[in-house]
Amino acid sequence: MMVDQELLELKREFLGEAEEKAREIEQMLEGQRDSASVERLGYLAHQLKGAGGSYGYQDISDEAAAIEKAIEGTDGGDIQQHSVKLRVAIENALREIASGRA
């Protein structure tokens, strides 16, 4: 039982950090994009992709992977769309934890 509580706490912590990263991604998409911000976007997406999968949040991982792919390509609209879906996936995961279903 203790392990479940610890895992739940780790998931909560991850989702809190994921929320901050998603917010940063959204802010970057609203601003001017230079090579440094594009690099940072890629870094944040890559981190979320890996960690999301580790914690069993496939939706978060998939949307982050899509953002990463879109950054490497040329379609900026895609990034915007996936950042919204990423936010929704994080909010859904937080709701699951809050309702005790996680």
Gaussian input, Z-matrix of N, CA and C with variables (Angstrom, degrees):
# hf/3-21g

backbone

0 1
 N
 C     1     B1
 C     2     B2     1     A1
 N     3     B3     2     A2     1     D1
 C     4     B4     3     A3     2     D2
 C     5     B5     4     A4     3     D3
 N     6     B6     5     A5     4     D4
 C     7     B7     6     A6     5     D5
 C     8     B8     7     A7     6     D6
 N     9     B9     8     A8     7     D7
 C    10    B10     9     A9     8     D8
 C    11    B11    10    A10     9     D9
 N    12    B12    11    A11    10    D10
 C    13    B13    12    A12    11    D11
 C    14    B14    13    A13    12    D12
 N    15    B15    14    A14    13    D13
 C    16    B16    15    A15    14    D14
 C    17    B17    16    A16    15    D15
 N    18    B18    17    A17    16    D16
 C    19    B19    18    A18    17    D17
 C    20    B20    19    A19    18    D18
 N    21    B21    20    A20    19    D19
 C    22    B22    21    A21    20    D20
 C    23    B23    22    A22    21    D21
 N    24    B24    23    A23    22    D22
 C    25    B25    24    A24    23    D23
 C    26    B26    25    A25    24    D24
 N    27    B27    26    A26    25    D25
 C    28    B28    27    A27    26    D26
 C    29    B29    28    A28    27    D27
 N    30    B30    29    A29    28    D28
 C    31    B31    30    A30    29    D29
 C    32    B32    31    A31    30    D30
 N    33    B33    32    A32    31    D31
 C    34    B34    33    A33    32    D32
 C    35    B35    34    A34    33    D33
 N    36    B36    35    A35    34    D34
 C    37    B37    36    A36    35    D35
 C    38    B38    37    A37    36    D36
 N    39    B39    38    A38    37    D37
 C    40    B40    39    A39    38    D38
 C    41    B41    40    A40    39    D39
 N    42    B42    41    A41    40    D40
 C    43    B43    42    A42    41    D41
 C    44    B44    43    A43    42    D42
 N    45    B45    44    A44    43    D43
 C    46    B46    45    A45    44    D44
 C    47    B47    46    A46    45    D45
 N    48    B48    47    A47    46    D46
 C    49    B49    48    A48    47    D47
 C    50    B50    49    A49    48    D48
 N    51    B51    50    A50    49    D49
 C    52    B52    51    A51    50    D50
 C    53    B53    52    A52    51    D51
 N    54    B54    53    A53    52    D52
 C    55    B55    54    A54    53    D53
 C    56    B56    55    A55    54    D54
 N    57    B57    56    A56    55    D55
 C    58    B58    57    A57    56    D56
 C    59    B59    58    A58    57    D57
 N    60    B60    59    A59    58    D58
 C    61    B61    60    A60    59    D59
 C    62    B62    61    A61    60    D60
 N    63    B63    62    A62    61    D61
 C    64    B64    63    A63    62    D62
 C    65    B65    64    A64    63    D63
 N    66    B66    65    A65    64    D64
 C    67    B67    66    A66    65    D65
 C    68    B68    67    A67    66    D66
 N    69    B69    68    A68    67    D67
 C    70    B70    69    A69    68    D68
 C    71    B71    70    A70    69    D69
 N    72    B72    71    A71    70    D70
 C    73    B73    72    A72    71    D71
 C    74    B74    73    A73    72    D72
 N    75    B75    74    A74    73    D73
 C    76    B76    75    A75    74    D74
 C    77    B77    76    A76    75    D75
 N    78    B78    77    A77    76    D76
 C    79    B79    78    A78    77    D77
 C    80    B80    79    A79    78    D78
 N    81    B81    80    A80    79    D79
 C    82    B82    81    A81    80    D80
 C    83    B83    82    A82    81    D81
 N    84    B84    83    A83    82    D82
 C    85    B85    84    A84    83    D83
 C    86    B86    85    A85    84    D84
 N    87    B87    86    A86    85    D85
 C    88    B88    87    A87    86    D86
 C    89    B89    88    A88    87    D87
 N    90    B90    89    A89    88    D88
 C    91    B91    90    A90    89    D89
 C    92    B92    91    A91    90    D90
 N    93    B93    92    A92    91    D91
 C    94    B94    93    A93    92    D92
 C    95    B95    94    A94    93    D93
 N    96    B96    95    A95    94    D94
 C    97    B97    96    A96    95    D95
 C    98    B98    97    A97    96    D96
 N    99    B99    98    A98    97    D97
 C   100   B100    99    A99    98    D98
 C   101   B101   100   A100    99    D99
 N   102   B102   101   A101   100   D100
 C   103   B103   102   A102   101   D101
 C   104   B104   103   A103   102   D102
 N   105   B105   104   A104   103   D103
 C   106   B106   105   A105   104   D104
 C   107   B107   106   A106   105   D105
 N   108   B108   107   A107   106   D106
 C   109   B109   108   A108   107   D107
 C   110   B110   109   A109   108   D108
 N   111   B111   110   A110   109   D109
 C   112   B112   111   A111   110   D110
 C   113   B113   112   A112   111   D111
 N   114   B114   113   A113   112   D112
 C   115   B115   114   A114   113   D113
 C   116   B116   115   A115   114   D114
 N   117   B117   116   A116   115   D115
 C   118   B118   117   A117   116   D116
 C   119   B119   118   A118   117   D117
 N   120   B120   119   A119   118   D118
 C   121   B121   120   A120   119   D119
 C   122   B122   121   A121   120   D120
 N   123   B123   122   A122   121   D121
 C   124   B124   123   A123   122   D122
 C   125   B125   124   A124   123   D123
 N   126   B126   125   A125   124   D124
 C   127   B127   126   A126   125   D125
 C   128   B128   127   A127   126   D126
 N   129   B129   128   A128   127   D127
 C   130   B130   129   A129   128   D128
 C   131   B131   130   A130   129   D129
 N   132   B132   131   A131   130   D130
 C   133   B133   132   A132   131   D131
 C   134   B134   133   A133   132   D132
 N   135   B135   134   A134   133   D133
 C   136   B136   135   A135   134   D134
 C   137   B137   136   A136   135   D135
 N   138   B138   137   A137   136   D136
 C   139   B139   138   A138   137   D137
 C   140   B140   139   A139   138   D138
 N   141   B141   140   A140   139   D139
 C   142   B142   141   A141   140   D140
 C   143   B143   142   A142   141   D141
 N   144   B144   143   A143   142   D142
 C   145   B145   144   A144   143   D143
 C   146   B146   145   A145   144   D144
 N   147   B147   146   A146   145   D145
 C   148   B148   147   A147   146   D146
 C   149   B149   148   A148   147   D147
 N   150   B150   149   A149   148   D148
 C   151   B151   150   A150   149   D149
 C   152   B152   151   A151   150   D150
 N   153   B153   152   A152   151   D151
 C   154   B154   153   A153   152   D152
 C   155   B155   154   A154   153   D153
 N   156   B156   155   A155   154   D154
 C   157   B157   156   A156   155   D155
 C   158   B158   157   A157   156   D156
 N   159   B159   158   A158   157   D157
 C   160   B160   159   A159   158   D158
 C   161   B161   160   A160   159   D159
 N   162   B162   161   A161   160   D160
 C   163   B163   162   A162   161   D161
 C   164   B164   163   A163   162   D162
 N   165   B165   164   A164   163   D163
 C   166   B166   165   A165   164   D164
 C   167   B167   166   A166   165   D165
 N   168   B168   167   A167   166   D166
 C   169   B169   168   A168   167   D167
 C   170   B170   169   A169   168   D168
 N   171   B171   170   A170   169   D169
 C   172   B172   171   A171   170   D170
 C   173   B173   172   A172   171   D171
 N   174   B174   173   A173   172   D172
 C   175   B175   174   A174   173   D173
 C   176   B176   175   A175   174   D174
 N   177   B177   176   A176   175   D175
 C   178   B178   177   A177   176   D176
 C   179   B179   178   A178   177   D177
 N   180   B180   179   A179   178   D178
 C   181   B181   180   A180   179   D179
 C   182   B182   181   A181   180   D180
 N   183   B183   182   A182   181   D181
 C   184   B184   183   A183   182   D182
 C   185   B185   184   A184   183   D183
 N   186   B186   185   A185   184   D184
 C   187   B187   186   A186   185   D185
 C   188   B188   187   A187   186   D186
 N   189   B189   188   A188   187   D187
 C   190   B190   189   A189   188   D188
 C   191   B191   190   A190   189   D189
 N   192   B192   191   A191   190   D190
 C   193   B193   192   A192   191   D191
 C   194   B194   193   A193   192   D192
 N   195   B195   194   A194   193   D193
 C   196   B196   195   A195   194   D194
 C   197   B197   196   A196   195   D195
 N   198   B198   197   A197   196   D196
 C   199   B199   198   A198   197   D197
 C   200   B200   199   A199   198   D198
 N   201   B201   200   A200   199   D199
 C   202   B202   201   A201   200   D200
 C   203   B203   202   A202   201   D201
 N   204   B204   203   A203   202   D202
 C   205   B205   204   A204   203   D203
 C   206   B206   205   A205   204   D204
 N   207   B207   206   A206   205   D205
 C   208   B208   207   A207   206   D206
 C   209   B209   208   A208   207   D207
 N   210   B210   209   A209   208   D208
 C   211   B211   210   A210   209   D209
 C   212   B212   211   A211   210   D210
 N   213   B213   212   A212   211   D211
 C   214   B214   213   A213   212   D212
 C   215   B215   214   A214   213   D213
 N   216   B216   215   A215   214   D214
 C   217   B217   216   A216   215   D215
 C   218   B218   217   A217   216   D216
 N   219   B219   218   A218   217   D217
 C   220   B220   219   A219   218   D218
 C   221   B221   220   A220   219   D219
 N   222   B222   221   A221   220   D220
 C   223   B223   222   A222   221   D221
 C   224   B224   223   A223   222   D222
 N   225   B225   224   A224   223   D223
 C   226   B226   225   A225   224   D224
 C   227   B227   226   A226   225   D225
 N   228   B228   227   A227   226   D226
 C   229   B229   228   A228   227   D227
 C   230   B230   229   A229   228   D228
 N   231   B231   230   A230   229   D229
 C   232   B232   231   A231   230   D230
 C   233   B233   232   A232   231   D231
 N   234   B234   233   A233   232   D232
 C   235   B235   234   A234   233   D233
 C   236   B236   235   A235   234   D234
 N   237   B237   236   A236   235   D235
 C   238   B238   237   A237   236   D236
 C   239   B239   238   A238   237   D237
 N   240   B240   239   A239   238   D238
 C   241   B241   240   A240   239   D239
 C   242   B242   241   A241   240   D240
 N   243   B243   242   A242   241   D241
 C   244   B244   243   A243   242   D242
 C   245   B245   244   A244   243   D243
 N   246   B246   245   A245   244   D244
 C   247   B247   246   A246   245   D245
 C   248   B248   247   A247   246   D246
 N   249   B249   248   A248   247   D247
 C   250   B250   249   A249   248   D248
 C   251   B251   250   A250   249   D249
 N   252   B252   251   A251   250   D250
 C   253   B253   252   A252   251   D251
 C   254   B254   253   A253   252   D252
 N   255   B255   254   A254   253   D253
 C   256   B256   255   A255   254   D254
 C   257   B257   256   A256   255   D255
 N   258   B258   257   A257   256   D256
 C   259   B259   258   A258   257   D257
 C   260   B260   259   A259   258   D258
 N   261   B261   260   A260   259   D259
 C   262   B262   261   A261   260   D260
 C   263   B263   262   A262   261   D261
 N   264   B264   263   A263   262   D262
 C   265   B265   264   A264   263   D263
 C   266   B266   265   A265   264   D264
 N   267   B267   266   A266   265   D265
 C   268   B268   267   A267   266   D266
 C   269   B269   268   A268   267   D267
 N   270   B270   269   A269   268   D268
 C   271   B271   270   A270   269   D269
 C   272   B272   271   A271   270   D270
 N   273   B273   272   A272   271   D271
 C   274   B274   273   A273   272   D272
 C   275   B275   274   A274   273   D273
 N   276   B276   275   A275   274   D274
 C   277   B277   276   A276   275   D275
 C   278   B278   277   A277   276   D276
 N   279   B279   278   A278   277   D277
 C   280   B280   279   A279   278   D278
 C   281   B281   280   A280   279   D279
 N   282   B282   281   A281   280   D280
 C   283   B283   282   A282   281   D281
 C   284   B284   283   A283   282   D282
 N   285   B285   284   A284   283   D283
 C   286   B286   285   A285   284   D284
 C   287   B287   286   A286   285   D285
 N   288   B288   287   A287   286   D286
 C   289   B289   288   A288   287   D287
 C   290   B290   289   A289   288   D288
 N   291   B291   290   A290   289   D289
 C   292   B292   291   A291   290   D290
 C   293   B293   292   A292   291   D291
 N   294   B294   293   A293   292   D292
 C   295   B295   294   A294   293   D293
 C   296   B296   295   A295   294   D294
 N   297   B297   296   A296   295   D295
 C   298   B298   297   A297   296   D296
 C   299   B299   298   A298   297   D297
 N   300   B300   299   A299   298   D298
 C   301   B301   300   A300   299   D299
 C   302   B302   301   A301   300   D300
 N   303   B303   302   A302   301   D301
 C   304   B304   303   A303   302   D302
 C   305   B305   304   A304   303   D303

   B1=1.4668
   B2=1.5345
   B3=1.3303
   B4=1.4622
   B5=1.5319
   B6=1.3269
   B7=1.4591
   B8=1.5299
   B9=1.3467
   B10=1.4648
   B11=1.5238
   B12=1.3303
   B13=1.4703
   B14=1.5154
   B15=1.3268
   B16=1.4677
   B17=1.5145
   B18=1.3370
   B19=1.4557
   B20=1.5251
   B21=1.3181
   B22=1.4646
   B23=1.5259
   B24=1.3294
   B25=1.4632
   B26=1.5234
   B27=1.3304
   B28=1.4658
   B29=1.5246
   B30=1.3314
   B31=1.4693
   B32=1.5248
   B33=1.3435
   B34=1.4740
   B35=1.5150
   B36=1.3260
   B37=1.4633
   B38=1.5370
   B39=1.3248
   B40=1.4589
   B41=1.5265
   B42=1.3288
   B43=1.4656
   B44=1.5241
   B45=1.3256
   B46=1.4673
   B47=1.5214
   B48=1.3380
   B49=1.4654
   B50=1.5262
   B51=1.3317
   B52=1.4679
   B53=1.5211
   B54=1.3331
   B55=1.4691
   B56=1.5241
   B57=1.3300
   B58=1.4742
   B59=1.5256
   B60=1.3305
   B61=1.4670
   B62=1.5274
   B63=1.3337
   B64=1.4712
   B65=1.5246
   B66=1.3284
   B67=1.4687
   B68=1.5339
   B69=1.3201
   B70=1.4703
   B71=1.5320
   B72=1.3210
   B73=1.4667
   B74=1.5303
   B75=1.3289
   B76=1.4660
   B77=1.5304
   B78=1.3295
   B79=1.4684
   B80=1.5240
   B81=1.3183
   B82=1.4645
   B83=1.5212
   B84=1.3159
   B85=1.4562
   B86=1.5243
   B87=1.3359
   B88=1.4688
   B89=1.5247
   B90=1.3372
   B91=1.4650
   B92=1.5172
   B93=1.3204
   B94=1.4632
   B95=1.5204
   B96=1.3056
   B97=1.4618
   B98=1.5232
   B99=1.3176
   B100=1.4608
   B101=1.5241
   B102=1.3236
   B103=1.4703
   B104=1.5317
   B105=1.3256
   B106=1.4692
   B107=1.5311
   B108=1.3383
   B109=1.4638
   B110=1.5265
   B111=1.3212
   B112=1.4726
   B113=1.5299
   B114=1.3266
   B115=1.4645
   B116=1.5336
   B117=1.3206
   B118=1.4653
   B119=1.5328
   B120=1.3229
   B121=1.4710
   B122=1.5223
   B123=1.3247
   B124=1.4625
   B125=1.5136
   B126=1.3298
   B127=1.4667
   B128=1.5298
   B129=1.3303
   B130=1.4682
   B131=1.5230
   B132=1.3283
   B133=1.4621
   B134=1.5275
   B135=1.3221
   B136=1.4611
   B137=1.5356
   B138=1.3211
   B139=1.4746
   B140=1.5294
   B141=1.3288
   B142=1.4642
   B143=1.5258
   B144=1.3219
   B145=1.4696
   B146=1.5282
   B147=1.3288
   B148=1.4623
   B149=1.5126
   B150=1.3138
   B151=1.4636
   B152=1.5290
   B153=1.3193
   B154=1.4740
   B155=1.5120
   B156=1.3277
   B157=1.4641
   B158=1.5210
   B159=1.3268
   B160=1.4736
   B161=1.5157
   B162=1.3310
   B163=1.4646
   B164=1.5276
   B165=1.3307
   B166=1.4561
   B167=1.5186
   B168=1.3202
   B169=1.4635
   B170=1.5298
   B171=1.3264
   B172=1.4583
   B173=1.5285
   B174=1.3509
   B175=1.4749
   B176=1.5257
   B177=1.3260
   B178=1.4693
   B179=1.5272
   B180=1.3219
   B181=1.4506
   B182=1.5316
   B183=1.3272
   B184=1.4730
   B185=1.5274
   B186=1.3302
   B187=1.4747
   B188=1.5250
   B189=1.3316
   B190=1.4690
   B191=1.5262
   B192=1.3354
   B193=1.4654
   B194=1.5277
   B195=1.3275
   B196=1.4669
   B197=1.5318
   B198=1.3319
   B199=1.4709
   B200=1.5303
   B201=1.3282
   B202=1.4692
   B203=1.5409
   B204=1.3296
   B205=1.4684
   B206=1.5241
   B207=1.3390
   B208=1.4689
   B209=1.5282
   B210=1.3327
   B211=1.4642
   B212=1.5328
   B213=1.3179
   B214=1.4684
   B215=1.5308
   B216=1.3395
   B217=1.4619
   B218=1.5152
   B219=1.3186
   B220=1.4638
   B221=1.5197
   B222=1.3370
   B223=1.4596
   B224=1.5268
   B225=1.3205
   B226=1.4663
   B227=1.5125
   B228=1.3261
   B229=1.4657
   B230=1.5096
   B231=1.3195
   B232=1.4543
   B233=1.5257
   B234=1.3204
   B235=1.4670
   B236=1.5311
   B237=1.3192
   B238=1.4608
   B239=1.5276
   B240=1.3112
   B241=1.4678
   B242=1.5274
   B243=1.3130
   B244=1.4613
   B245=1.5229
   B246=1.3203
   B247=1.4744
   B248=1.5269
   B249=1.3346
   B250=1.4706
   B251=1.5284
   B252=1.3217
   B253=1.4755
   B254=1.5277
   B255=1.3303
   B256=1.4618
   B257=1.5236
   B258=1.3230
   B259=1.4685
   B260=1.5278
   B261=1.3299
   B262=1.4736
   B263=1.5315
   B264=1.3251
   B265=1.4692
   B266=1.5327
   B267=1.3335
   B268=1.4723
   B269=1.5292
   B270=1.3424
   B271=1.4685
   B272=1.5313
   B273=1.3310
   B274=1.4660
   B275=1.5258
   B276=1.3274
   B277=1.4710
   B278=1.5300
   B279=1.3275
   B280=1.4679
   B281=1.5365
   B282=1.3309
   B283=1.4720
   B284=1.5201
   B285=1.3293
   B286=1.4729
   B287=1.5181
   B288=1.3393
   B289=1.4640
   B290=1.5238
   B291=1.3205
   B292=1.4706
   B293=1.5322
   B294=1.3323
   B295=1.4733
   B296=1.5196
   B297=1.3416
   B298=1.4633
   B299=1.5082
   B300=1.3351
   B301=1.4641
   B302=1.5157
   B303=1.3290
   B304=1.4749
   B305=1.5242
   A1=110.93
   A2=115.46
   A3=119.93
   A4=110.97
   A5=115.60
   A6=120.83
   A7=110.17
   A8=116.37
   A9=120.59
   A10=111.06
   A11=116.87
   A12=121.10
   A13=110.99
   A14=115.49
   A15=120.01
   A16=110.50
   A17=116.90
   A18=121.22
   A19=110.44
   A20=115.51
   A21=120.93
   A22=110.40
   A23=115.57
   A24=120.89
   A25=110.85
   A26=116.77
   A27=121.36
   A28=111.04
   A29=115.80
   A30=120.24
   A31=110.14
   A32=115.91
   A33=120.59
   A34=110.93
   A35=114.83
   A36=121.35
   A37=110.10
   A38=116.35
   A39=120.70
   A40=110.60
   A41=116.99
   A42=120.14
   A43=111.67
   A44=116.84
   A45=120.78
   A46=110.55
   A47=115.44
   A48=120.10
   A49=110.69
   A50=116.26
   A51=121.15
   A52=110.19
   A53=115.56
   A54=120.72
   A55=110.88
   A56=115.43
   A57=120.21
   A58=111.05
   A59=116.68
   A60=120.76
   A61=110.62
   A62=116.58
   A63=120.45
   A64=109.98
   A65=116.02
   A66=120.83
   A67=109.72
   A68=116.04
   A69=120.48
   A70=110.38
   A71=117.00
   A72=121.46
   A73=109.44
   A74=116.43
   A75=120.45
   A76=111.76
   A77=116.40
   A78=120.11
   A79=111.14
   A80=116.57
   A81=120.65
   A82=111.37
   A83=116.56
   A84=120.36
   A85=111.21
   A86=116.24
   A87=120.58
   A88=111.74
   A89=116.31
   A90=120.17
   A91=112.87
   A92=114.75
   A93=121.23
   A94=108.52
   A95=116.35
   A96=119.07
   A97=111.21
   A98=115.45
   A99=119.83
   A100=107.36
   A101=116.96
   A102=118.65
   A103=111.28
   A104=117.80
   A105=120.58
   A106=110.70
   A107=117.44
   A108=119.31
   A109=110.98
   A110=116.99
   A111=120.36
   A112=109.55
   A113=116.14
   A114=120.93
   A115=110.33
   A116=115.91
   A117=120.90
   A118=110.48
   A119=116.91
   A120=121.49
   A121=110.31
   A122=115.39
   A123=120.61
   A124=111.98
   A125=115.15
   A126=121.23
   A127=110.62
   A128=116.95
   A129=121.57
   A130=110.68
   A131=116.03
   A132=120.57
   A133=110.27
   A134=116.38
   A135=121.19
   A136=110.73
   A137=116.51
   A138=120.93
   A139=110.80
   A140=116.26
   A141=120.43
   A142=111.44
   A143=115.73
   A144=120.32
   A145=109.69
   A146=116.43
   A147=120.65
   A148=113.18
   A149=116.04
   A150=120.25
   A151=111.62
   A152=117.03
   A153=120.35
   A154=111.05
   A155=115.75
   A156=120.62
   A157=111.89
   A158=116.31
   A159=120.69
   A160=112.12
   A161=116.28
   A162=120.27
   A163=112.20
   A164=116.58
   A165=119.83
   A166=113.80
   A167=117.70
   A168=121.53
   A169=109.25
   A170=115.14
   A171=120.85
   A172=112.13
   A173=116.71
   A174=120.08
   A175=110.79
   A176=115.69
   A177=120.52
   A178=108.91
   A179=115.72
   A180=121.28
   A181=111.46
   A182=116.80
   A183=121.59
   A184=112.03
   A185=116.65
   A186=119.52
   A187=111.24
   A188=116.17
   A189=119.94
   A190=109.90
   A191=116.98
   A192=121.17
   A193=109.94
   A194=116.39
   A195=121.00
   A196=110.77
   A197=116.48
   A198=120.82
   A199=109.08
   A200=115.13
   A201=120.31
   A202=110.19
   A203=116.53
   A204=120.93
   A205=111.22
   A206=115.88
   A207=120.65
   A208=111.06
   A209=116.51
   A210=120.86
   A211=109.71
   A212=115.14
   A213=119.94
   A214=111.34
   A215=116.25
   A216=120.90
   A217=110.55
   A218=117.08
   A219=119.90
   A220=112.95
   A221=117.44
   A222=119.57
   A223=111.72
   A224=116.41
   A225=121.84
   A226=113.18
   A227=117.31
   A228=121.30
   A229=112.18
   A230=114.78
   A231=121.15
   A232=111.91
   A233=115.18
   A234=120.45
   A235=109.24
   A236=116.08
   A237=121.82
   A238=110.40
   A239=115.12
   A240=121.44
   A241=110.77
   A242=116.36
   A243=120.28
   A244=111.78
   A245=117.64
   A246=119.02
   A247=109.76
   A248=117.07
   A249=120.73
   A250=109.80
   A251=116.24
   A252=120.39
   A253=111.07
   A254=116.06
   A255=121.10
   A256=109.86
   A257=115.82
   A258=121.53
   A259=110.81
   A260=116.41
   A261=121.79
   A262=110.42
   A263=116.90
   A264=121.14
   A265=110.82
   A266=116.35
   A267=120.84
   A268=110.05
   A269=116.37
   A270=120.26
   A271=111.43
   A272=117.02
   A273=120.81
   A274=111.18
   A275=115.84
   A276=120.59
   A277=110.08
   A278=117.36
   A279=121.32
   A280=110.69
   A281=116.33
   A282=120.12
   A283=111.02
   A284=116.25
   A285=120.71
   A286=111.19
   A287=115.60
   A288=119.90
   A289=110.09
   A290=116.75
   A291=121.74
   A292=110.72
   A293=116.51
   A294=119.68
   A295=111.62
   A296=116.55
   A297=120.30
   A298=114.05
   A299=117.63
   A300=120.11
   A301=113.73
   A302=116.42
   A303=119.07
   A304=111.62
   D1=-36.81
   D2=-179.71
   D3=-61.62
   D4=-38.64
   D5=-178.95
   D6=-61.04
   D7=-41.98
   D8=178.95
   D9=-59.04
   D10=-44.21
   D11=179.51
   D12=-62.88
   D13=-41.75
   D14=179.92
   D15=-64.70
   D16=-43.08
   D17=179.33
   D18=-63.89
   D19=-41.73
   D20=178.50
   D21=-59.83
   D22=-42.68
   D23=179.38
   D24=-64.34
   D25=-42.12
   D26=177.49
   D27=-63.11
   D28=-40.72
   D29=178.57
   D30=-63.61
   D31=-43.56
   D32=178.29
   D33=-58.71
   D34=-45.65
   D35=-179.92
   D36=-61.94
   D37=-46.07
   D38=178.78
   D39=-59.81
   D40=-45.29
   D41=-177.23
   D42=-66.62
   D43=-34.68
   D44=175.58
   D45=-62.51
   D46=-44.47
   D47=178.01
   D48=-67.77
   D49=-38.10
   D50=179.55
   D51=-62.28
   D52=-39.00
   D53=178.00
   D54=-60.70
   D55=-45.83
   D56=178.78
   D57=-62.01
   D58=-42.85
   D59=179.81
   D60=-65.13
   D61=-40.97
   D62=179.38
   D63=-63.93
   D64=-38.99
   D65=178.15
   D66=-64.02
   D67=-42.92
   D68=179.20
   D69=-63.99
   D70=-40.69
   D71=177.41
   D72=-59.84
   D73=-46.82
   D74=-179.55
   D75=-61.66
   D76=-42.78
   D77=178.78
   D78=-62.72
   D79=-40.31
   D80=179.19
   D81=-64.75
   D82=-35.48
   D83=-179.10
   D84=-69.49
   D85=-26.23
   D86=178.70
   D87=-80.17
   D88=-24.94
   D89=-175.84
   D90=-91.20
   D91=-174.44
   D92=176.15
   D93=-72.91
   D94=135.90
   D95=179.28
   D96=-99.11
   D97=120.03
   D98=172.30
   D99=-117.65
   D100=-178.95
   D101=-175.05
   D102=-63.71
   D103=-33.44
   D104=-179.68
   D105=-68.25
   D106=-42.51
   D107=-178.86
   D108=-71.28
   D109=-34.26
   D110=177.12
   D111=-65.88
   D112=-39.76
   D113=177.38
   D114=-63.44
   D115=-43.23
   D116=179.13
   D117=-64.13
   D118=-42.34
   D119=176.63
   D120=-56.22
   D121=-47.48
   D122=179.91
   D123=-61.53
   D124=-40.09
   D125=-179.96
   D126=-64.02
   D127=-47.25
   D128=-179.34
   D129=-63.08
   D130=-44.94
   D131=179.68
   D132=-61.94
   D133=-42.58
   D134=-179.06
   D135=-62.67
   D136=-43.48
   D137=178.83
   D138=-61.61
   D139=-46.01
   D140=-179.25
   D141=-65.59
   D142=-36.23
   D143=179.54
   D144=-60.98
   D145=-48.68
   D146=-177.91
   D147=-69.18
   D148=-49.00
   D149=-176.57
   D150=-69.41
   D151=-37.73
   D152=179.01
   D153=-56.75
   D154=-45.84
   D155=179.05
   D156=-64.61
   D157=-39.72
   D158=-179.31
   D159=-61.17
   D160=-35.75
   D161=-177.98
   D162=-91.43
   D163=2.95
   D164=177.30
   D165=85.02
   D166=17.02
   D167=178.07
   D168=-101.71
   D169=80.75
   D170=-174.93
   D171=-63.22
   D172=-37.16
   D173=179.95
   D174=-60.08
   D175=-44.81
   D176=-179.77
   D177=-62.83
   D178=-45.82
   D179=-179.96
   D180=-61.48
   D181=-43.71
   D182=-178.90
   D183=-64.19
   D184=-44.86
   D185=-179.23
   D186=-67.73
   D187=-38.52
   D188=177.39
   D189=-64.50
   D190=-39.86
   D191=177.89
   D192=-63.42
   D193=-39.64
   D194=179.13
   D195=-65.08
   D196=-39.04
   D197=176.93
   D198=-62.88
   D199=-45.51
   D200=-179.85
   D201=-58.82
   D202=-44.83
   D203=179.18
   D204=-63.83
   D205=-42.71
   D206=-178.65
   D207=-64.27
   D208=-35.26
   D209=178.35
   D210=-63.99
   D211=-40.85
   D212=-179.44
   D213=-69.97
   D214=-26.01
   D215=178.81
   D216=-88.96
   D217=-148.61
   D218=-176.57
   D219=-124.50
   D220=-4.33
   D221=-173.03
   D222=-90.24
   D223=97.60
   D224=-178.62
   D225=-68.27
   D226=-30.30
   D227=-179.76
   D228=-60.88
   D229=-37.96
   D230=178.08
   D231=-57.69
   D232=-42.85
   D233=-177.78
   D234=-59.57
   D235=-45.11
   D236=-179.96
   D237=-58.38
   D238=-48.61
   D239=-178.83
   D240=-60.52
   D241=-45.37
   D242=-178.19
   D243=-71.02
   D244=-28.98
   D245=178.23
   D246=-68.78
   D247=-34.18
   D248=176.06
   D249=-67.43
   D250=-44.56
   D251=179.11
   D252=-64.70
   D253=-35.42
   D254=177.16
   D255=-61.30
   D256=-46.90
   D257=179.35
   D258=-59.33
   D259=-44.23
   D260=178.81
   D261=-61.75
   D262=-43.78
   D263=179.72
   D264=-61.00
   D265=-40.63
   D266=178.97
   D267=-66.58
   D268=-45.33
   D269=179.57
   D270=-61.90
   D271=-40.20
   D272=177.85
   D273=-62.52
   D274=-42.68
   D275=179.61
   D276=-64.44
   D277=-40.78
   D278=178.01
   D279=-63.78
   D280=-40.12
   D281=178.00
   D282=-63.61
   D283=-41.23
   D284=178.18
   D285=-58.93
   D286=-45.45
   D287=179.74
   D288=-63.72
   D289=-44.29
   D290=-178.21
   D291=-62.53
   D292=-34.22
   D293=-177.79
   D294=-86.41
   D295=-3.67
   D296=177.59
   D297=82.32
   D298=13.73
   D299=-179.24
   D300=-92.57
   D301=-6.37
   D302=-174.56
   D303=-75.65

